[in-house]
Amino acid sequence: MSSEQRMGSSPPRCEHKCYGCSPCEATQVPTTRDVTIQYSNYEPEGWKCKCGPALYSP
């Protein structure tokens, strides 16, 4: 695997996603979808844009 390839998803661009709040940064958060979990230590995560305590969809 080359240095440019990564496993998993990459962070979204959060420019203009936090409705004027700054800094607006990408952060990984646990997903709340109904998922049949086969492994006890598996916790699916997704990306959100975060500013202060608020989370926004990318």
mmJSON file of the N, C-alpha and C atoms, coordinates in Angstrom:
{"data_MODEL":{"atom_site":{
"group_PDB":["ATOM","ATOM","ATOM","ATOM","ATOM","ATOM","ATOM","ATOM","ATOM","ATOM","ATOM","ATOM","ATOM","ATOM","ATOM","ATOM","ATOM","ATOM","ATOM","ATOM","ATOM","ATOM","ATOM","ATOM","ATOM","ATOM","ATOM","ATOM","ATOM","ATOM","ATOM","ATOM","ATOM","ATOM","ATOM","ATOM","ATOM","ATOM","ATOM","ATOM","ATOM","ATOM","ATOM","ATOM","ATOM","ATOM","ATOM","ATOM","ATOM","ATOM","ATOM","ATOM","ATOM","ATOM","ATOM","ATOM","ATOM","ATOM","ATOM","ATOM","ATOM","ATOM","ATOM","ATOM","ATOM","ATOM","ATOM","ATOM","ATOM","ATOM","ATOM","ATOM","ATOM","ATOM","ATOM","ATOM","ATOM","ATOM","ATOM","ATOM","ATOM","ATOM","ATOM","ATOM","ATOM","ATOM","ATOM","ATOM","ATOM","ATOM","ATOM","ATOM","ATOM","ATOM","ATOM","ATOM","ATOM","ATOM","ATOM","ATOM","ATOM","ATOM","ATOM","ATOM","ATOM","ATOM","ATOM","ATOM","ATOM","ATOM","ATOM","ATOM","ATOM","ATOM","ATOM","ATOM","ATOM","ATOM","ATOM","ATOM","ATOM","ATOM","ATOM","ATOM","ATOM","ATOM","ATOM","ATOM","ATOM","ATOM","ATOM","ATOM","ATOM","ATOM","ATOM","ATOM","ATOM","ATOM","ATOM","ATOM","ATOM","ATOM","ATOM","ATOM","ATOM","ATOM","ATOM","ATOM","ATOM","ATOM","ATOM","ATOM","ATOM","ATOM","ATOM","ATOM","ATOM","ATOM","ATOM","ATOM","ATOM","ATOM","ATOM","ATOM","ATOM","ATOM","ATOM","ATOM","ATOM","ATOM","ATOM","ATOM","ATOM","ATOM"],
"id":[1,2,3,4,5,6,7,8,9,10,11,12,13,14,15,16,17,18,19,20,21,22,23,24,25,26,27,28,29,30,31,32,33,34,35,36,37,38,39,40,41,42,43,44,45,46,47,48,49,50,51,52,53,54,55,56,57,58,59,60,61,62,63,64,65,66,67,68,69,70,71,72,73,74,75,76,77,78,79,80,81,82,83,84,85,86,87,88,89,90,91,92,93,94,95,96,97,98,99,100,101,102,103,104,105,106,107,108,109,110,111,112,113,114,115,116,117,118,119,120,121,122,123,124,125,126,127,128,129,130,131,132,133,134,135,136,137,138,139,140,141,142,143,144,145,146,147,148,149,150,151,152,153,154,155,156,157,158,159,160,161,162,163,164,165,166,167,168,169,170,171,172,173,174],
"type_symbol":["N","C","C","N","C","C","N","C","C","N","C","C","N","C","C","N","C","C","N","C","C","N","C","C","N","C","C","N","C","C","N","C","C","N","C","C","N","C","C","N","C","C","N","C","C","N","C","C","N","C","C","N","C","C","N","C","C","N","C","C","N","C","C","N","C","C","N","C","C","N","C","C","N","C","C","N","C","C","N","C","C","N","C","C","N","C","C","N","C","C","N","C","C","N","C","C","N","C","C","N","C","C","N","C","C","N","C","C","N","C","C","N","C","C","N","C","C","N","C","C","N","C","C","N","C","C","N","C","C","N","C","C","N","C","C","N","C","C","N","C","C","N","C","C","N","C","C","N","C","C","N","C","C","N","C","C","N","C","C","N","C","C","N","C","C","N","C","C","N","C","C","N","C","C"],
"label_atom_id":["N","CA","C","N","CA","C","N","CA","C","N","CA","C","N","CA","C","N","CA","C","N","CA","C","N","CA","C","N","CA","C","N","CA","C","N","CA","C","N","CA","C","N","CA","C","N","CA","C","N","CA","C","N","CA","C","N","CA","C","N","CA","C","N","CA","C","N","CA","C","N","CA","C","N","CA","C","N","CA","C","N","CA","C","N","CA","C","N","CA","C","N","CA","C","N","CA","C","N","CA","C","N","CA","C","N","CA","C","N","CA","C","N","CA","C","N","CA","C","N","CA","C","N","CA","C","N","CA","C","N","CA","C","N","CA","C","N","CA","C","N","CA","C","N","CA","C","N","CA","C","N","CA","C","N","CA","C","N","CA","C","N","CA","C","N","CA","C","N","CA","C","N","CA","C","N","CA","C","N","CA","C","N","CA","C","N","CA","C","N","CA","C","N","CA","C","N","CA","C","N","CA","C"],
"label_alt_id":[null,null,null,null,null,null,null,null,null,null,null,null,null,null,null,null,null,null,null,null,null,null,null,null,null,null,null,null,null,null,null,null,null,null,null,null,null,null,null,null,null,null,null,null,null,null,null,null,null,null,null,null,null,null,null,null,null,null,null,null,null,null,null,null,null,null,null,null,null,null,null,null,null,null,null,null,null,null,null,null,null,null,null,null,null,null,null,null,null,null,null,null,null,null,null,null,null,null,null,null,null,null,null,null,null,null,null,null,null,null,null,null,null,null,null,null,null,null,null,null,null,null,null,null,null,null,null,null,null,null,null,null,null,null,null,null,null,null,null,null,null,null,null,null,null,null,null,null,null,null,null,null,null,null,null,null,null,null,null,null,null,null,null,null,null,null,null,null,null,null,null,null,null,null],
"label_comp_id":["MET","MET","MET","SER","SER","SER","SER","SER","SER","GLU","GLU","GLU","GLN","GLN","GLN","ARG","ARG","ARG","MET","MET","MET","GLY","GLY","GLY","SER","SER","SER","SER","SER","SER","PRO","PRO","PRO","PRO","PRO","PRO","ARG","ARG","ARG","CYS","CYS","CYS","GLU","GLU","GLU","HIS","HIS","HIS","LYS","LYS","LYS","CYS","CYS","CYS","TYR","TYR","TYR","GLY","GLY","GLY","CYS","CYS","CYS","SER","SER","SER","PRO","PRO","PRO","CYS","CYS","CYS","GLU","GLU","GLU","ALA","ALA","ALA","THR","THR","THR","GLN","GLN","GLN","VAL","VAL","VAL","PRO","PRO","PRO","THR","THR","THR","THR","THR","THR","ARG","ARG","ARG","ASP","ASP","ASP","VAL","VAL","VAL","THR","THR","THR","ILE","ILE","ILE","GLN","GLN","GLN","TYR","TYR","TYR","SER","SER","SER","ASN","ASN","ASN","TYR","TYR","TYR","GLU","GLU","GLU","PRO","PRO","PRO","GLU","GLU","GLU","GLY","GLY","GLY","TRP","TRP","TRP","LYS","LYS","LYS","CYS","CYS","CYS","LYS","LYS","LYS","CYS","CYS","CYS","GLY","GLY","GLY","PRO","PRO","PRO","ALA","ALA","ALA","LEU","LEU","LEU","TYR","TYR","TYR","SER","SER","SER","PRO","PRO","PRO"],
"label_asym_id":["A","A","A","A","A","A","A","A","A","A","A","A","A","A","A","A","A","A","A","A","A","A","A","A","A","A","A","A","A","A","A","A","A","A","A","A","A","A","A","A","A","A","A","A","A","A","A","A","A","A","A","A","A","A","A","A","A","A","A","A","A","A","A","A","A","A","A","A","A","A","A","A","A","A","A","A","A","A","A","A","A","A","A","A","A","A","A","A","A","A","A","A","A","A","A","A","A","A","A","A","A","A","A","A","A","A","A","A","A","A","A","A","A","A","A","A","A","A","A","A","A","A","A","A","A","A","A","A","A","A","A","A","A","A","A","A","A","A","A","A","A","A","A","A","A","A","A","A","A","A","A","A","A","A","A","A","A","A","A","A","A","A","A","A","A","A","A","A","A","A","A","A","A","A"],
"label_entity_id":["1","1","1","1","1","1","1","1","1","1","1","1","1","1","1","1","1","1","1","1","1","1","1","1","1","1","1","1","1","1","1","1","1","1","1","1","1","1","1","1","1","1","1","1","1","1","1","1","1","1","1","1","1","1","1","1","1","1","1","1","1","1","1","1","1","1","1","1","1","1","1","1","1","1","1","1","1","1","1","1","1","1","1","1","1","1","1","1","1","1","1","1","1","1","1","1","1","1","1","1","1","1","1","1","1","1","1","1","1","1","1","1","1","1","1","1","1","1","1","1","1","1","1","1","1","1","1","1","1","1","1","1","1","1","1","1","1","1","1","1","1","1","1","1","1","1","1","1","1","1","1","1","1","1","1","1","1","1","1","1","1","1","1","1","1","1","1","1","1","1","1","1","1","1"],
"label_seq_id":[1,1,1,2,2,2,3,3,3,4,4,4,5,5,5,6,6,6,7,7,7,8,8,8,9,9,9,10,10,10,11,11,11,12,12,12,13,13,13,14,14,14,15,15,15,16,16,16,17,17,17,18,18,18,19,19,19,20,20,20,21,21,21,22,22,22,23,23,23,24,24,24,25,25,25,26,26,26,27,27,27,28,28,28,29,29,29,30,30,30,31,31,31,32,32,32,33,33,33,34,34,34,35,35,35,36,36,36,37,37,37,38,38,38,39,39,39,40,40,40,41,41,41,42,42,42,43,43,43,44,44,44,45,45,45,46,46,46,47,47,47,48,48,48,49,49,49,50,50,50,51,51,51,52,52,52,53,53,53,54,54,54,55,55,55,56,56,56,57,57,57,58,58,58],
"pdbx_PDB_ins_code":[null,null,null,null,null,null,null,null,null,null,null,null,null,null,null,null,null,null,null,null,null,null,null,null,null,null,null,null,null,null,null,null,null,null,null,null,null,null,null,null,null,null,null,null,null,null,null,null,null,null,null,null,null,null,null,null,null,null,null,null,null,null,null,null,null,null,null,null,null,null,null,null,null,null,null,null,null,null,null,null,null,null,null,null,null,null,null,null,null,null,null,null,null,null,null,null,null,null,null,null,null,null,null,null,null,null,null,null,null,null,null,null,null,null,null,null,null,null,null,null,null,null,null,null,null,null,null,null,null,null,null,null,null,null,null,null,null,null,null,null,null,null,null,null,null,null,null,null,null,null,null,null,null,null,null,null,null,null,null,null,null,null,null,null,null,null,null,null,null,null,null,null,null,null],
"Cartn_x":[0.846,0.0,0.895,0.655,1.467,1.104,1.944,1.712,0.479,-0.007,-1.182,-2.482,-2.437,-3.631,-3.823,-5.092,-5.409,-6.568,-6.585,-7.73,-8.787,-10.05,-11.131,-11.5,-12.392,-12.855,-11.95,-12.003,-11.204,-12.116,-11.573,-12.408,-13.046,-14.258,-14.919,-14.336,-14.582,-14.236,-15.364,-15.024,-16.052,-16.205,-15.605,-15.758,-17.238,-17.706,-19.084,-20.14,-19.797,-20.764,-21.254,-20.59,-20.938,-21.705,-22.289,-23.144,-22.475,-21.233,-20.519,-19.719,-19.902,-19.13,-17.707,-16.738,-15.347,-14.572,-13.657,-13.245,-14.192,-14.43,-15.292,-14.373,-14.302,-13.337,-14.013,-13.457,-13.953,-13.578,-14.529,-14.277,-15.027,-14.469,-15.136,-16.045,-17.262,-18.236,-18.85,-19.297,-19.963,-21.261,-21.565,-22.831,-23.91,-25.14,-26.257,-27.179,-26.732,-27.55,-27.729,-28.868,-29.068,-28.169,-27.17,-26.2,-26.081,-26.134,-25.897,-24.406,-23.993,-22.571,-22.126,-21.118,-20.606,-19.436,-18.801,-17.631,-17.904,-17.646,-17.999,-17.22,-16.04,-15.258,-15.411,-16.349,-16.558,-17.559,-17.132,-18.002,-17.895,-18.915,-18.84,-18.788,-18.007,-17.88,-18.139,-18.545,-18.756,-18.139,-18.266,-17.69,-18.77,-18.483,-19.311,-18.393,-18.962,-18.222,-18.582,-17.575,-17.794,-17.27,-18.064,-17.652,-18.146,-17.22,-17.61,-18.267,-19.406,-20.069,-21.052,-21.269,-22.269,-21.674,-22.482,-22.103,-23.02,-22.434,-23.179,-22.871,-23.84,-23.614,-22.684,-21.742,-20.801,-21.449],
"Cartn_y":[-1.172,0.0,1.24,2.168,3.374,4.32,5.318,6.258,7.126,7.2,8.01,7.256,5.929,5.146,4.937,4.962,4.77,3.797,3.069,2.217,3.052,2.738,3.458,4.723,5.476,6.705,7.871,8.898,10.086,11.177,12.126,13.171,14.064,14.537,15.438,16.84,17.632,19.054,19.732,20.429,21.041,22.538,23.05,24.467,24.802,25.829,26.335,25.334,24.363,23.372,23.653,24.565,24.835,26.144,26.634,27.822,29.019,29.284,30.458,30.24,29.108,28.813,28.443,28.842,28.573,28.202,27.281,26.483,25.304,24.997,23.891,22.771,21.693,20.629,19.273,18.414,17.053,16.23,15.421,14.546,13.232,12.14,10.851,10.659,10.159,9.918,8.527,7.895,6.594,6.747,5.781,5.808,5.189,5.562,5.053,4.177,3.759,2.894,1.535,0.886,-0.487,-1.391,-1.928,-2.781,-4.064,-5.188,-6.449,-6.571,-6.562,-6.578,-8.014,-8.433,-9.79,-9.856,-8.737,-8.703,-7.746,-8.164,-7.356,-6.047,-5.965,-4.731,-3.856,-4.169,-3.39,-2.272,-1.046,0.117,0.95,0.881,1.649,3.146,3.855,5.301,5.984,7.218,8.038,9.408,10.292,11.63,12.678,13.663,14.852,16.063,17.231,18.474,19.017,19.45,19.863,21.272,22.032,23.36,23.509,23.653,23.665,22.338,22.337,21.078,20.616,21.433,21.118,20.289,19.319,18.49,18.799,18.826,19.121,18.06,17.804,16.843,17.457,16.666,17.206,17.371],
"Cartn_z":[0.0,0.0,0.0,-0.901,-0.973,0.171,0.392,1.49,1.258,0.009,-0.282,-0.022,0.055,0.288,1.783,2.214,3.619,3.732,4.829,5.094,5.802,5.565,6.221,5.478,6.072,5.437,5.811,4.992,5.27,5.828,6.561,7.154,6.093,6.343,5.395,5.492,4.486,4.564,5.326,6.357,7.205,6.977,5.911,5.608,5.417,6.063,5.937,6.406,7.234,7.709,9.115,9.842,11.242,11.406,10.319,10.357,11.016,10.622,11.106,12.379,13.052,14.256,13.847,14.646,14.3,15.553,15.511,14.351,14.132,12.89,12.494,12.026,12.8,12.529,12.402,11.551,11.385,12.614,13.078,14.218,14.017,14.518,14.415,15.615,15.345,16.399,16.213,17.301,17.163,16.38,15.532,14.798,15.651,15.399,16.192,15.364,14.192,13.35,14.006,13.689,14.158,13.342,13.979,13.321,14.123,13.405,14.089,14.299,15.55,15.875,16.133,15.38,15.514,16.478,16.731,17.593,18.744,19.957,21.124,21.214,20.595,20.67,19.429,18.553,17.327,17.585,17.376,17.52,16.256,15.365,14.118,14.388,13.58,13.723,12.387,12.456,11.278,11.517,10.53,10.618,10.805,11.612,11.794,11.837,11.61,11.775,13.151,13.903,15.283,15.513,16.238,16.673,18.098,19.037,20.444,20.769,21.492,21.808,20.725,19.687,18.661,17.528,17.03,15.89,14.718,13.509,12.294,11.254,10.363,9.289,8.242,7.756,6.749,5.38],
"occupancy":[1.0,1.0,1.0,1.0,1.0,1.0,1.0,1.0,1.0,1.0,1.0,1.0,1.0,1.0,1.0,1.0,1.0,1.0,1.0,1.0,1.0,1.0,1.0,1.0,1.0,1.0,1.0,1.0,1.0,1.0,1.0,1.0,1.0,1.0,1.0,1.0,1.0,1.0,1.0,1.0,1.0,1.0,1.0,1.0,1.0,1.0,1.0,1.0,1.0,1.0,1.0,1.0,1.0,1.0,1.0,1.0,1.0,1.0,1.0,1.0,1.0,1.0,1.0,1.0,1.0,1.0,1.0,1.0,1.0,1.0,1.0,1.0,1.0,1.0,1.0,1.0,1.0,1.0,1.0,1.0,1.0,1.0,1.0,1.0,1.0,1.0,1.0,1.0,1.0,1.0,1.0,1.0,1.0,1.0,1.0,1.0,1.0,1.0,1.0,1.0,1.0,1.0,1.0,1.0,1.0,1.0,1.0,1.0,1.0,1.0,1.0,1.0,1.0,1.0,1.0,1.0,1.0,1.0,1.0,1.0,1.0,1.0,1.0,1.0,1.0,1.0,1.0,1.0,1.0,1.0,1.0,1.0,1.0,1.0,1.0,1.0,1.0,1.0,1.0,1.0,1.0,1.0,1.0,1.0,1.0,1.0,1.0,1.0,1.0,1.0,1.0,1.0,1.0,1.0,1.0,1.0,1.0,1.0,1.0,1.0,1.0,1.0,1.0,1.0,1.0,1.0,1.0,1.0,1.0,1.0,1.0,1.0,1.0,1.0],
"B_iso_or_equiv":[0.0,0.0,0.0,0.0,0.0,0.0,0.0,0.0,0.0,0.0,0.0,0.0,0.0,0.0,0.0,0.0,0.0,0.0,0.0,0.0,0.0,0.0,0.0,0.0,0.0,0.0,0.0,0.0,0.0,0.0,0.0,0.0,0.0,0.0,0.0,0.0,0.0,0.0,0.0,0.0,0.0,0.0,0.0,0.0,0.0,0.0,0.0,0.0,0.0,0.0,0.0,0.0,0.0,0.0,0.0,0.0,0.0,0.0,0.0,0.0,0.0,0.0,0.0,0.0,0.0,0.0,0.0,0.0,0.0,0.0,0.0,0.0,0.0,0.0,0.0,0.0,0.0,0.0,0.0,0.0,0.0,0.0,0.0,0.0,0.0,0.0,0.0,0.0,0.0,0.0,0.0,0.0,0.0,0.0,0.0,0.0,0.0,0.0,0.0,0.0,0.0,0.0,0.0,0.0,0.0,0.0,0.0,0.0,0.0,0.0,0.0,0.0,0.0,0.0,0.0,0.0,0.0,0.0,0.0,0.0,0.0,0.0,0.0,0.0,0.0,0.0,0.0,0.0,0.0,0.0,0.0,0.0,0.0,0.0,0.0,0.0,0.0,0.0,0.0,0.0,0.0,0.0,0.0,0.0,0.0,0.0,0.0,0.0,0.0,0.0,0.0,0.0,0.0,0.0,0.0,0.0,0.0,0.0,0.0,0.0,0.0,0.0,0.0,0.0,0.0,0.0,0.0,0.0,0.0,0.0,0.0,0.0,0.0,0.0],
"pdbx_formal_charge":[null,null,null,null,null,null,null,null,null,null,null,null,null,null,null,null,null,null,null,null,null,null,null,null,null,null,null,null,null,null,null,null,null,null,null,null,null,null,null,null,null,null,null,null,null,null,null,null,null,null,null,null,null,null,null,null,null,null,null,null,null,null,null,null,null,null,null,null,null,null,null,null,null,null,null,null,null,null,null,null,null,null,null,null,null,null,null,null,null,null,null,null,null,null,null,null,null,null,null,null,null,null,null,null,null,null,null,null,null,null,null,null,null,null,null,null,null,null,null,null,null,null,null,null,null,null,null,null,null,null,null,null,null,null,null,null,null,null,null,null,null,null,null,null,null,null,null,null,null,null,null,null,null,null,null,null,null,null,null,null,null,null,null,null,null,null,null,null,null,null,null,null,null,null],
"auth_seq_id":[1,1,1,2,2,2,3,3,3,4,4,4,5,5,5,6,6,6,7,7,7,8,8,8,9,9,9,10,10,10,11,11,11,12,12,12,13,13,13,14,14,14,15,15,15,16,16,16,17,17,17,18,18,18,19,19,19,20,20,20,21,21,21,22,22,22,23,23,23,24,24,24,25,25,25,26,26,26,27,27,27,28,28,28,29,29,29,30,30,30,31,31,31,32,32,32,33,33,33,34,34,34,35,35,35,36,36,36,37,37,37,38,38,38,39,39,39,40,40,40,41,41,41,42,42,42,43,43,43,44,44,44,45,45,45,46,46,46,47,47,47,48,48,48,49,49,49,50,50,50,51,51,51,52,52,52,53,53,53,54,54,54,55,55,55,56,56,56,57,57,57,58,58,58],
"auth_comp_id":["MET","MET","MET","SER","SER","SER","SER","SER","SER","GLU","GLU","GLU","GLN","GLN","GLN","ARG","ARG","ARG","MET","MET","MET","GLY","GLY","GLY","SER","SER","SER","SER","SER","SER","PRO","PRO","PRO","PRO","PRO","PRO","ARG","ARG","ARG","CYS","CYS","CYS","GLU","GLU","GLU","HIS","HIS","HIS","LYS","LYS","LYS","CYS","CYS","CYS","TYR","TYR","TYR","GLY","GLY","GLY","CYS","CYS","CYS","SER","SER","SER","PRO","PRO","PRO","CYS","CYS","CYS","GLU","GLU","GLU","ALA","ALA","ALA","THR","THR","THR","GLN","GLN","GLN","VAL","VAL","VAL","PRO","PRO","PRO","THR","THR","THR","THR","THR","THR","ARG","ARG","ARG","ASP","ASP","ASP","VAL","VAL","VAL","THR","THR","THR","ILE","ILE","ILE","GLN","GLN","GLN","TYR","TYR","TYR","SER","SER","SER","ASN","ASN","ASN","TYR","TYR","TYR","GLU","GLU","GLU","PRO","PRO","PRO","GLU","GLU","GLU","GLY","GLY","GLY","TRP","TRP","TRP","LYS","LYS","LYS","CYS","CYS","CYS","LYS","LYS","LYS","CYS","CYS","CYS","GLY","GLY","GLY","PRO","PRO","PRO","ALA","ALA","ALA","LEU","LEU","LEU","TYR","TYR","TYR","SER","SER","SER","PRO","PRO","PRO"],
"auth_asym_id":["A","A","A","A","A","A","A","A","A","A","A","A","A","A","A","A","A","A","A","A","A","A","A","A","A","A","A","A","A","A","A","A","A","A","A","A","A","A","A","A","A","A","A","A","A","A","A","A","A","A","A","A","A","A","A","A","A","A","A","A","A","A","A","A","A","A","A","A","A","A","A","A","A","A","A","A","A","A","A","A","A","A","A","A","A","A","A","A","A","A","A","A","A","A","A","A","A","A","A","A","A","A","A","A","A","A","A","A","A","A","A","A","A","A","A","A","A","A","A","A","A","A","A","A","A","A","A","A","A","A","A","A","A","A","A","A","A","A","A","A","A","A","A","A","A","A","A","A","A","A","A","A","A","A","A","A","A","A","A","A","A","A","A","A","A","A","A","A","A","A","A","A","A","A"],
"auth_atom_id":["N","CA","C","N","CA","C","N","CA","C","N","CA","C","N","CA","C","N","CA","C","N","CA","C","N","CA","C","N","CA","C","N","CA","C","N","CA","C","N","CA","C","N","CA","C","N","CA","C","N","CA","C","N","CA","C","N","CA","C","N","CA","C","N","CA","C","N","CA","C","N","CA","C","N","CA","C","N","CA","C","N","CA","C","N","CA","C","N","CA","C","N","CA","C","N","CA","C","N","CA","C","N","CA","C","N","CA","C","N","CA","C","N","CA","C","N","CA","C","N","CA","C","N","CA","C","N","CA","C","N","CA","C","N","CA","C","N","CA","C","N","CA","C","N","CA","C","N","CA","C","N","CA","C","N","CA","C","N","CA","C","N","CA","C","N","CA","C","N","CA","C","N","CA","C","N","CA","C","N","CA","C","N","CA","C","N","CA","C","N","CA","C","N","CA","C","N","CA","C","N","CA","C"],
"pdbx_PDB_model_num":[1,1,1,1,1,1,1,1,1,1,1,1,1,1,1,1,1,1,1,1,1,1,1,1,1,1,1,1,1,1,1,1,1,1,1,1,1,1,1,1,1,1,1,1,1,1,1,1,1,1,1,1,1,1,1,1,1,1,1,1,1,1,1,1,1,1,1,1,1,1,1,1,1,1,1,1,1,1,1,1,1,1,1,1,1,1,1,1,1,1,1,1,1,1,1,1,1,1,1,1,1,1,1,1,1,1,1,1,1,1,1,1,1,1,1,1,1,1,1,1,1,1,1,1,1,1,1,1,1,1,1,1,1,1,1,1,1,1,1,1,1,1,1,1,1,1,1,1,1,1,1,1,1,1,1,1,1,1,1,1,1,1,1,1,1,1,1,1,1,1,1,1,1,1]
}}}
